[in-house]
Amino acid sequence: MPTMNEFDYTFDRLAQIVEKFITAIDLKKYSLYVMDYGAPIGYRIAAKYPEQVEALIIQNGNA
């Protein structure tokens, strides 16, 4: 695991990593199940790509 000096541990940065994964596996449409501290990551992706997100399933997700 990279140290805080080596990696930017922010919701924005983690969302970028998930976006790269979505692109790598060539997902075109998907539903997001978000919860707890992962919710802000999913929200960022949904806001950036609303045309790709078919549903948001939210459990105890902070806003």
N, C-alpha and C positions, 0 to 999 in steps of 0.2 A: 504494500500500500504506500503510495507516495506521501511524503510529508507535506505539511501545509505550505512550505516554501517551494515545493516542486509542483504542486497542483492547486488550482483554484477551486476549492470545495464550495461552490455556490449552486443555487437552484438553476441559474442560467447555464452554467457550465455542464451540469449533469443533464439538463434538457438537450444540450447540443450533442452529448454522447448518445442519448437515446435516439435523437433524430438521425444520427449517422447509422445507428443500427437499423432503424426503420428503412432507410435508404439502401443499406447493404443487402437486406433480405427482400427488397423490392415490394414493400407493402404499399398498396394504393388506397385501400379502405380498411379501417379498423375501429374497434371500440376500445375505450380506455377504462380500465378499472383502477381507480386511484384511491389511496388511503394514507392517512397520517402524513408524514413528511414527504412522501412521494407525490402527494396531490399537487403541490406547486409545480412540479416537473411536468406532470400530465396537463395541467392548466396551460402552461406555456406552449406546449405542443398543440393543444386544441385551439388556442388563440391564433397561433401562427399558421395552422393548416386546417381550418374549420371544414373545408370541403372534403377532407379525407376522413374525418372523425364521424362515425355513424352513431355512436352513443358514448355517453359518459356515465359510468357507474361509480358513485362516490360513497365511500364509507369513512366517516370520521375524518374527512379531509379538511384541513385548515385552509382558509381562503386568504 
